[in-house]
């Protein structure tokens, strides 16, 4: 009895602790699956501490702080913009000194004016002195002034341009990269002495429809001037140990001329975050389901306080973390989006609000070891987020993958799946590890569970390669046998069709069916003889239609996963209606119109000819469906091309069939075919309207019946 009471108390305490832990996290952590569905995830980071001016023991409180930086020794640098200073803190947030006023190279008292960015290497502190239009360099250990890097001079800069540095980064060779809020030509690159080297990574311009129209009325000089204008600029920058530059831009937004961008596009042209090499080329990997651009569902309600916010994310900062992870922040939603080095989304967290962990107005993000620091510019506070056990496991999996310790990586990915079965990245991680170990069959199973079609194809490529090496002699034998059988079949069909040229009162089903193989190669003679010499039959035509239906059913069921990853099974009704409905509606619409315009074909002729003309479709679909089980993703264009040939072939046969059976000229037949398509749309509209009306009548009658049954 005593043990039972103790167990009950322990259970209550555990539940209380769990509830309190959940309450301490005022936001949801989530990812997105391949269909764009939100999938909740365990918290990777949880809020731990809030740092404000009092905690920093500042005499003058922070005012409009704009940037954070953490150096290699985990010292923290805070850009206190309105107070015209940079605070230098140790790893425990104890202020060591501040940089504001200093004696410049001329021995004159100078000062920073609303700085907005800072970068620190092993020896120096680089301050983006925004309102003074310069970069100022200080000693990292003492904060003493070292030199000023003035506005770069070059003929490339437009006349009268203003230089407003808001962010700065420096590589190991001493090259300086500056983001100027008023420079729209890309990142400014300079030598350590301030010599201008060039612009990197200028954003692409897409003129609006109005601009394109207006250029027709502009002079040559006006057009040249408009073409020189680049409407997007970067807002932040950081650099990794290998010298790759990460830049962000927030000008791509709903309503801008780049509004055509969508969250599925992996093009670098309008990407809100880029990874530039020293030449300025974007080399970022975007291998995830969605590109690293922030929120995926941008036109629907979100989670928490951002439920009424729509439009693309407004990315204003990027931070580089451990194990190849990196994060961007969305100013609109105060959220953090974290990706791996291949661009796969790992997790999203954060929200607007006043609780610990929520950010009223997010401004900057930076990693401090495994911790994450986020600056709130409205409250001038820094929130410290601690990585959870789930986050540690995820980082360990990525680290082991980087170090090629694939066995250990699999263990961590499996542990992640136990905590988050919705995390597709874990399946991909396990698949990658199995692939590198040569276990391609199991790797394919993992990739299939995560809809990683490209990786699945790569694994299948290795399996196919191994099979080909073992059974290479079978490939030419099967190919030769296939073409021999096809050739023999067409010779036999031709023999039957030649014999069928004699007039007969009644033809066998074999003769009328095989006649379809004569029609597809000789449409004019074929459709003429079908109508006037009775060489076709409605039974054979309907058989071709049935074969077409079966080919679509087979395609739905038999296409390889690589080319049909979203398959939900075979919808027999859908496949049958998908063929029968257009077939029937075409026949009715064409008959209705051609009878009014002197068409000579009967309704039976229209349906028969259309049925025969459909033969190229199954002729192409069936072999391509079989071949889909042996081809790779990059070879899929071959199947697409063959299927398109089948549809075009059938379309031309239907067109010529209508011309022959109605005895139309080419021009009149073209007009009647177009009118038939319009008529089909009209019939389908009436069908939908009638079915909706009929449904309402049935519902009305049923409601009356229910009401009467209750009253009686």
C-alpha positions in Angstrom: 0.0 0.0 0.0 2.8 2.4 0.9 4.6 1.5 -2.3 1.4 2.3 -4.3 1.1 5.7 -2.7 4.7 6.5 -3.4 4.3 5.4 -7.0 1.2 7.6 -7.4 3.0 10.6 -6.0 6.0 10.0 -8.2 3.6 9.7 -11.3 1.9 13.0 -10.4 5.2 14.8 -10.0 6.4 13.4 -13.3 3.2 14.7 -15.0 3.6 18.0 -13.3 7.2 18.3 -14.4 6.2 17.4 -18.0 3.4 19.9 -18.1 5.6 22.6 -16.7 8.3 21.8 -19.3 5.7 22.0 -22.1 4.4 25.3 -20.8 8.0 26.7 -20.8 8.0 26.5 -24.6 5.5 29.0 -25.9 5.9 28.0 -29.6 5.6 24.9 -31.8 8.5 23.3 -33.5 7.7 21.8 -36.9 8.8 20.8 -40.4 7.0 20.2 -43.7 6.6 17.0 -45.7 6.8 16.7 -49.5 3.1 17.6 -49.9 3.6 20.8 -47.9 1.7 19.5 -44.9 2.9 20.8 -41.5 4.4 18.1 -39.3 5.0 18.8 -35.6 8.4 18.0 -34.3 10.0 17.7 -30.8 11.7 20.9 -29.7 15.2 21.2 -31.0 15.8 24.4 -29.0 14.1 25.8 -25.9 14.4 29.2 -24.3 16.6 29.4 -21.3 17.6 32.9 -20.3 16.6 36.5 -21.2 19.5 39.0 -21.2 18.6 42.7 -21.0 20.4 45.9 -20.1 20.1 45.2 -16.4 21.8 41.8 -16.7 24.6 43.5 -18.7 25.0 46.1 -15.8 24.8 48.9 -18.3 24.6 52.5 -17.1 22.9 53.5 -20.4 20.3 50.9 -21.6 20.5 49.3 -25.0 18.7 51.3 -27.7 17.7 49.8 -31.1 20.4 47.1 -31.0 20.9 45.8 -34.6 23.4 43.0 -34.6 25.1 40.2 -32.6 28.4 38.4 -33.2 30.1 35.6 -31.4 33.9 35.0 -32.0 35.9 31.8 -31.9 36.3 32.2 -28.1 32.5 32.6 -27.6 32.8 36.3 -26.7 29.6 38.2 -27.6 29.6 41.5 -29.5 26.4 43.7 -29.4 25.9 46.5 -31.8 24.0 49.2 -29.8 23.0 51.3 -32.7 21.3 54.3 -31.2 23.9 54.6 -28.4 26.6 54.7 -31.1 28.7 51.9 -29.6 29.6 48.2 -29.8 29.6 46.2 -26.5 32.2 43.5 -26.1 31.2 40.8 -23.6 32.8 37.6 -22.5 31.1 34.2 -22.8 29.1 34.9 -19.6 27.8 38.2 -20.9 30.0 40.3 -18.7 30.8 43.5 -20.5 34.6 43.8 -20.9 34.6 47.2 -22.7 32.7 49.2 -25.2 33.7 50.8 -28.5 32.2 54.2 -29.2 34.5 57.1 -29.1 38.2 56.8 -30.2 41.1 58.8 -31.4 41.5 58.4 -35.2 44.7 58.2 -37.2 45.0 62.0 -37.1 44.8 62.1 -33.3 41.4 63.7 -33.4 38.5 62.4 -31.2 36.1 60.5 -33.4 33.1 58.3 -32.8 30.8 55.7 -34.4 27.5 57.0 -35.8 24.6 54.5 -35.6 26.7 51.3 -36.5 24.6 48.4 -37.7 27.0 45.5 -38.2 30.1 44.0 -36.7 32.6 41.2 -37.6 35.5 39.8 -35.5 38.4 37.7 -36.6 41.3 36.5 -34.5 42.9 39.9 -34.3 40.5 42.7 -35.2 37.0 44.0 -34.8 35.3 45.4 -38.0 32.5 47.8 -37.3 30.0 48.9 -40.0 29.9 52.6 -39.2 26.7 53.2 -41.2 26.0 56.9 -40.8 29.7 57.8 -41.2 29.8 55.8 -44.4 32.9 53.7 -43.5 34.3 50.6 -41.9 36.3 51.2 -38.7 38.7 48.6 -37.5 39.7 48.1 -33.8 42.0 45.8 -31.8 40.1 42.7 -30.7 41.7 42.4 -27.3 41.8 46.1 -26.2 39.3 47.8 -28.4 41.9 50.4 -29.5 41.5 52.1 -32.9 43.6 50.7 -35.7 42.4 52.1 -39.0 39.5 53.4 -41.1 38.4 51.9 -44.4 36.7 54.7 -46.3 34.1 54.4 -49.0 35.6 52.5 -51.9 36.3 54.4 -55.0 35.7 53.1 -58.5 34.2 54.1 -61.8 31.8 51.2 -61.4 29.9 53.0 -58.7 27.1 55.2 -60.2 27.7 58.9 -60.0 26.2 60.4 -56.8 25.7 56.9 -55.1 25.5 56.8 -51.3 27.5 54.2 -49.4 25.7 52.9 -46.3 27.5 49.8 -44.9 25.2 47.8 -42.7 27.0 44.4 -42.5 30.6 43.3 -43.0 32.5 40.0 -43.2 36.2 39.2 -43.6 37.8 36.0 -45.0 41.1 34.4 -43.8 43.0 36.2 -46.6 41.9 39.6 -45.3 39.5 40.4 -48.1 36.6 42.5 -46.8 33.0 42.0 -47.9 30.5 44.8 -47.3 26.7 45.0 -47.6 25.6 48.5 -48.3 21.9 49.2 -47.8 21.9 51.6 -50.8 24.1 49.5 -53.2 22.1 47.3 -55.5 24.9 45.8 -57.5 25.7 43.0 -55.0 28.2 42.6 -52.2 31.2 45.0 -52.2 34.5 43.2 -52.2 37.7 45.0 -51.1 41.3 44.3 -50.2 42.4 44.7 -46.6 43.5 48.2 -47.3 40.1 49.2 -48.8 41.0 48.8 -52.5 37.9 48.1 -54.4 37.9 44.6 -56.1 34.3 44.4 -57.5 30.8 43.4 -56.8 29.7 39.8 -56.0 26.4 38.1 -56.6 24.2 40.9 -58.0 20.5 39.9 -57.8 18.6 39.2 -61.1 16.1 41.7 -62.3 12.7 40.8 -63.6 10.7 43.7 -65.1 7.0 43.8 -64.3 4.4 43.5 -67.1 3.8 47.3 -66.9 7.6 48.0 -67.3 7.7 45.8 -70.4 4.7 47.6 -71.8 6.0 51.1 -70.9 9.3 50.5 -72.6 7.5 50.5 -76.0 6.9 54.2 -75.4 10.3 55.1 -74.0 13.2 56.6 -75.8 16.4 54.7 -76.3 18.1 56.6 -73.5 15.2 56.0 -71.1 15.3 52.2 -71.9 19.0 52.0 -71.3 18.6 53.8 -68.0 15.8 51.5 -66.9 17.8 48.4 -67.8 20.6 49.6 -65.5 18.4 49.7 -62.4 18.7 46.7 -60.1 15.9 46.8 -57.6 17.1 44.4 -54.9 19.9 44.7 -52.4 21.3 42.5 -49.7 20.7 43.2 -46.0 23.1 40.9 -44.1 26.2 38.8 -44.6 28.3 36.2 -42.9 31.2 33.9 -44.0 32.2 30.4 -43.2 35.7 28.9 -42.5 36.1 27.9 -46.2 35.5 31.5 -47.4 32.0 31.0 -48.7 29.8 34.0 -48.2 26.2 33.7 -47.0 24.0 36.7 -47.9 20.3 37.5 -47.3 17.8 39.8 -48.9 14.4 41.0 -47.7 13.3 43.0 -50.7 11.7 39.9 -52.4 8.3 40.1 -50.9 4.6 39.8 -51.9 3.8 42.8 -54.1 7.4 43.2 -55.4 8.2 42.7 -59.1 9.7 39.3 -58.0 6.3 38.2 -56.6 6.3 35.4 -59.2 8.7 33.5 -56.9 7.2 30.6 -55.1 8.3 28.5 -52.2 8.9 25.4 -54.4 11.3 27.1 -56.9 14.9 26.0 -56.3 16.3 28.6 -58.7 19.0 30.9 -57.2 17.8 33.9 -59.2 15.5 35.3 -56.6 16.5 33.2 -53.6 16.3 35.2 -50.3 19.5 33.5 -49.0 22.5 32.6 -51.1 25.9 31.0 -50.7 28.5 32.7 -52.8 31.9 31.5 -53.8 34.8 34.1 -54.2 33.7 34.6 -57.8 30.2 35.6 -56.7 28.5 32.4 -58.0 25.7 30.9 -55.9 26.8 27.4 -54.9 24.1 26.7 -52.3 22.7 23.1 -52.2 18.9 23.2 -52.4 18.2 19.4 -52.2 15.3 19.5 -49.7 11.6 19.2 -50.6 11.5 23.0 -50.5 14.3 25.5 -51.0 15.8 27.4 -48.0 13.5 30.4 -48.2 11.6 30.4 -44.9 8.0 29.6 -44.5 6.5 27.1 -47.0 2.8 27.7 -46.6 2.9 31.5 -47.2 -0.7 32.0 -48.3 -2.5 30.1 -45.5 -2.9 30.5 -41.8 0.2 29.6 -39.8 0.8 28.6 -36.2 0.4 30.9 -33.2 0.6 34.6 -33.4 1.5 34.5 -37.1 -1.9 33.0 -38.1 -2.9 36.1 -40.0 0.4 36.7 -41.7 0.7 35.8 -45.3 3.3 36.3 -48.1 6.9 35.1 -48.4 9.2 35.2 -45.4 11.2 38.4 -44.9 14.7 37.0 -44.3 17.0 39.4 -42.5 19.9 37.4 -41.1 21.7 34.1 -41.4 23.8 32.3 -38.8 26.2 29.3 -39.2 26.0 26.6 -36.6 27.8 23.4 -35.9 27.8 20.2 -38.0 27.0 22.1 -41.2 23.7 23.5 -39.8 22.7 27.0 -40.6 19.7 29.2 -39.7 17.8 32.1 -41.2 15.2 34.3 -39.4 11.9 35.6 -40.7 11.2 39.2 -39.5 7.5 38.8 -40.4 6.8 35.8 -38.2 9.8 36.0 -35.7 10.7 32.4 -36.6 14.0 30.5 -37.1 14.4 28.1 -40.0 17.3 25.7 -39.7 18.8 23.6 -42.6 21.6 21.2 -43.1 24.5 21.7 -45.6 22.4 20.1 -48.4 19.5 22.5 -47.9 17.2 20.0 -46.1 14.9 21.6 -43.6 15.6 20.4 -40.1 13.2 22.3 -38.0 11.3 25.6 -37.6 10.6 27.3 -34.3 9.7 30.6 -32.7 6.7 33.0 -32.6 5.8 36.6 -31.9 4.9 37.4 -28.3 6.1 38.5 -24.9 6.7 35.2 -23.2 10.2 33.9 -22.7 11.1 32.3 -26.0 8.8 34.5 -28.1 10.3 37.5 -29.9 8.4 40.7 -30.5 10.6 41.9 -33.4 13.4 39.6 -34.4 16.5 41.3 -35.6 19.6 39.0 -35.4 20.5 35.4 -34.8 23.9 33.8 -34.0 25.2 30.5 -32.6 27.3 30.4 -29.5 28.6 26.9 -29.4 25.5 24.7 -29.3 23.4 27.7 -27.9 21.5 30.0 -30.1 21.2 33.8 -29.4 18.4 35.8 -30.8 18.2 39.6 -30.6 14.8 41.4 -30.1 15.2 44.9 -31.4 11.9 46.1 -29.9 12.7 45.1 -26.4 16.5 45.3 -26.8 16.9 41.9 -25.2 18.9 38.7 -26.1 17.2 35.3 -25.6 19.5 32.3 -25.1 18.1 29.1 -26.5 19.5 25.8 -25.3 19.7 22.8 -27.6 17.6 19.9 -26.4 18.4 16.2 -26.3 16.5 15.8 -29.6 18.6 18.6 -31.1 21.8 17.0 -29.8 20.8 13.7 -31.5 20.1 15.4 -34.7 23.5 17.2 -34.6 25.3 14.0 -33.8 23.6 12.3 -36.8 24.8 15.1 -39.1 28.3 15.1 -37.6 28.7 11.3 -38.0 27.5 11.6 -41.6 30.1 14.4 -42.3 32.8 12.2 -40.7 31.7 9.2 -42.7 30.8 7.2 -39.6 27.8 5.8 -41.3 27.1 3.0 -38.8 26.9 5.5 -35.9 24.8 7.9 -38.0 22.2 5.2 -38.6 21.9 4.7 -34.9 21.2 8.4 -34.3 18.8 8.6 -37.2 16.9 5.7 -35.8 16.8 7.3 -32.4 15.4 10.5 -34.0 12.6 8.4 -35.7 11.6 7.0 -32.4 11.0 10.6 -31.2 9.7 12.0 -34.5 8.3 9.5 -37.0 7.2 12.3 -39.2 10.8 13.5 -39.9 11.5 12.6 -43.5 15.1 13.8 -43.2 15.8 10.9 -40.8 14.7 8.3 -43.4 16.9 10.1 -45.9 19.8 10.1 -43.4 19.4 6.3 -42.8 19.1 5.8 -46.6 22.3 7.8 -47.2 24.2 5.7 -44.7 22.9 2.4 -46.1 23.8 3.7 -49.6 27.3 4.5 -48.7 27.7 1.0 -47.2 26.5 -0.6 -50.4 23.1 -1.8 -49.1 21.1 -0.4 -52.0 17.9 -2.4 -51.5 17.3 -1.2 -48.0 18.4 2.3 -48.9 15.7 2.4 -51.5 13.1 1.4 -48.9 14.2 4.3 -46.7 14.2 6.8 -49.6 10.8 5.6 -50.6 9.4 6.4 -47.2 10.7 9.9 -47.4 9.7 10.5 -51.1 13.4 11.1 -51.9 12.9 10.1 -55.6 16.3 11.3 -56.8 18.2 9.3 -54.1 15.9 6.3 -54.8 16.9 6.5 -58.4 20.6 6.7 -57.5 20.3 3.5 -55.4 18.4 1.8 -58.2 21.2 2.8 -60.6 23.7 0.8 -58.6 21.4 -2.2 -58.4 20.8 -2.0 -62.2 24.5 -1.6 -62.8 25.3 -4.8 -60.7 22.5 -6.7 -62.5 23.8 -5.6 -65.9 27.3 -6.7 -65.1 25.9 -10.2 -64.2 23.3 -10.6 -66.9 24.6 -8.4 -69.7 24.1 -11.1 -72.4 20.3 -11.1 -71.7 19.8 -7.4 -72.6 20.5 -7.6 -76.4 18.6 -11.0 -76.5 15.5 -9.4 -75.0 15.7 -6.3 -77.2 16.2 -8.3 -80.4 13.4 -10.8 -79.4 11.0 -7.9 -78.8 11.6 -6.2 -82.1 11.4 -9.6 -83.9 8.0 -10.3 -82.4 6.7 -6.8 -83.1 7.9 -7.1 -86.7 6.2 -10.5 -87.1 3.0 -9.2 -85.6 2.9 -6.2 -88.0 3.6 -8.5 -91.0 0.8 -10.8 -89.9 -1.6 -7.9 -89.5 -0.6 -6.5 -92.9 -1.2 -9.9 -94.5 -4.7 -10.1 -93.0 -5.4 -6.5 -94.1 -4.3 -7.2 -97.6 -6.6 -10.2 -97.8 -9.4 -8.1 -96.4 -9.4 -5.8 -99.4 -11.8 -8.1 -101.1 -15.5 -7.1 -100.6 -17.2 -9.3 -98.1 -20.7 -9.3 -96.7 -19.5 -10.0 -93.2 -16.0 -9.7 -91.8 -14.6 -11.5 -88.8 -13.7 -9.7 -85.5 -10.0 -10.5 -86.2 -10.2 -8.8 -89.6 -11.9 -5.7 -88.2 -9.6 -5.4 -85.2 -6.4 -5.9 -87.1 -7.6 -3.3 -89.6 -6.8 -0.7 -86.9 -3.1 -1.3 -87.5 -3.7 -0.4 -91.2 -5.6 2.8 -90.3 -2.9 4.2 -88.0 -0.3 4.1 -90.9 -2.7 5.0 -93.7 -5.4 7.2 -92.2 -6.9 8.6 -95.4 -7.3 5.3 -97.2 -8.1 3.5 -94.0 -11.0 5.7 -92.8 -12.4 5.9 -96.4 -12.5 2.1 -96.6 -13.8 1.8 -93.1 -16.8 3.9 -94.0 -17.5 2.9 -97.6 -16.3 -0.7 -97.8 -17.4 -1.7 -94.3 -13.9 -2.8 -93.2 -14.4 -1.7 -89.6 -16.8 -2.6 -86.9 -18.2 -1.0 -83.8 -17.1 -4.0 -81.8 -13.5 -3.6 -82.8 -13.6 0.1 -82.2 -15.0 -0.5 -78.7 -12.3 -3.1 -78.1 -9.6 -0.5 -78.9 -11.3 1.8 -76.4 -11.4 -1.0 -73.8 -7.7 -1.6 -74.4 -7.0 2.1 -74.0 -8.8 2.0 -70.6 -6.8 -1.1 -69.5 -3.6 0.6 -70.6 -4.3 3.6 -68.3 -5.2 1.3 -65.4 -2.0 -0.6 -66.0 0.0 2.6 -66.1 -1.5 3.7 -62.8 -0.7 0.4 -61.2 2.5 -0.7 -63.0 4.5 2.5 -63.3 7.7 2.3 -61.3 7.9 4.4 -58.0 10.6 6.6 -59.6 8.1 8.0 -62.0 5.0 7.8 -59.8 6.0 8.6 -56.2 2.7 10.1 -55.3 0.6 7.1 -56.3 -2.5 6.6 -54.1 -3.4 3.3 -55.8 -5.5 2.5 -58.8 -8.8 4.4 -59.2 -10.7 2.1 -61.6 -13.7 4.4 -61.9 -11.5 7.4 -62.5 -9.4 5.7 -65.2 -12.6 4.4 -66.9 -14.3 7.7 -66.9 -11.1 9.4 -67.9 -11.3 7.6 -71.3 -15.0 7.0 -71.8 -16.2 10.5 -70.9 -14.1 12.4 -73.5 -14.8 9.7 -76.0 -18.6 9.9 -75.6 -18.7 13.7 -75.3 -16.5 14.2 -78.4 -18.8 11.9 -80.4 -22.0 13.7 -79.3 -20.5 17.2 -79.8 -19.1 16.4 -83.2 -22.3 14.8 -84.4 -24.4 17.8 -83.1 -22.3 20.3 -85.0 -21.5 18.4 -88.2 -25.2 17.6 -88.9 -25.8 21.4 -89.0 -22.9 22.0 -91.4 -23.4 19.3 -94.0 -21.3 16.6 -92.4 -21.8 13.2 -94.1 -20.8 11.0 -91.2 -23.3 9.3 -89.0 -23.0 9.1 -85.2 -21.9 5.5 -85.6 -19.2 6.5 -88.0 -17.9 9.2 -85.6 -17.7 6.8 -82.6 -16.1 4.0 -84.7 -13.5 6.2 -86.3 -12.6 7.9 -83.0 -12.3 4.5 -81.3 -9.9 3.2 -84.0 -7.9 6.4 -83.8 -7.1 5.9 -80.1 -4.9 2.8 -80.8 -1.6 4.7 -80.7 -2.2 5.7 -77.1 -2.1 2.1 -75.6 0.6 1.2 -78.2 2.8 3.8 -76.4 1.6 3.6 -72.8 2.0 -0.1 -72.3 5.7 -0.4 -73.4 6.6 2.8 -71.6 5.0 1.5 -68.4 7.0 -1.7 -68.7 10.2 0.3 -69.4 9.6 2.6 -66.4 10.6 -0.3 -64.1 14.1 -0.4 -65.7 14.9 3.3 -66.3 16.4 6.0 -64.0 14.9 9.3 -63.1 17.1 11.2 -65.5 16.0 8.9 -68.3 12.3 9.6 -67.7 12.2 12.2 -70.5 12.4 9.3 -73.0 9.1 7.9 -71.6 7.5 11.3 -71.6 8.5 11.9 -75.2 7.1 8.5 -76.3 3.8 9.0 -74.5 3.5 12.5 -76.1 4.1 11.0 -79.5 1.2 8.6 -78.8 -1.2 11.4 -77.9 -0.2 13.5 -80.8 -0.5 10.6 -83.2 -4.0 9.8 -81.9 -5.0 13.4 -82.2 -3.9 13.6 -85.8 -5.8 10.4 -86.6 -9.0 11.7 -85.0 -8.6 15.0 -87.0 -8.1 13.1 -90.3 -10.9 10.7 -89.5 -13.4 13.6 -89.1 -12.2 15.1 -92.4 -12.7 11.8 -94.3 -16.0 10.6 -92.8 -17.6 14.1 -93.1 -16.0 14.8 -96.5 -14.8 18.2 -95.2 -12.0 20.4 -96.6 -9.0 20.9 -94.5 -10.0 24.4 -93.4 -13.6 23.5 -92.6 -12.5 20.4 -90.7 -10.1 22.5 -88.6 -13.0 24.9 -87.7 -15.3 22.0 -86.9 -12.8 20.3 -84.7 -12.2 23.5 -82.7 -15.9 24.0 -82.5 -16.3 20.4 -81.3 -13.9 21.1 -78.4 -15.9 24.2 -77.5 -19.0 22.1 -77.7 -17.5 19.5 -75.4 -16.8 22.2 -72.8 -20.4 23.4 -73.1 -21.8 19.9 -72.7 -19.6 19.3 -69.6 -20.7 22.6 -68.1 -24.3 21.6 -68.6 -23.6 18.2 -67.1 -22.0 19.7 -64.0 -24.9 22.2 -63.7 -27.5 19.6 -64.1 -25.8 17.2 -61.7 -25.6 20.0 -59.1 -29.2 20.9 -59.6 -30.2 17.2 -59.4 -28.3 16.9 -56.2 -30.1 19.8 -54.7 -33.5 18.3 -55.7 -32.6 15.0 -54.2 -31.4 16.7 -51.0 -34.6 18.7 -50.9 -36.9 15.7 -51.3 -34.9 13.7 -48.7 -35.2 16.6 -46.2 -39.0 16.7 -46.8 -39.1 12.9 -46.3 -37.1 13.1 -43.0 -39.3 16.0 -41.8 -42.5 14.1 -42.6 -41.2 10.9 -40.9 -40.6 12.8 -37.7 -44.0 14.5 -37.7 -45.8 11.2 -38.4 
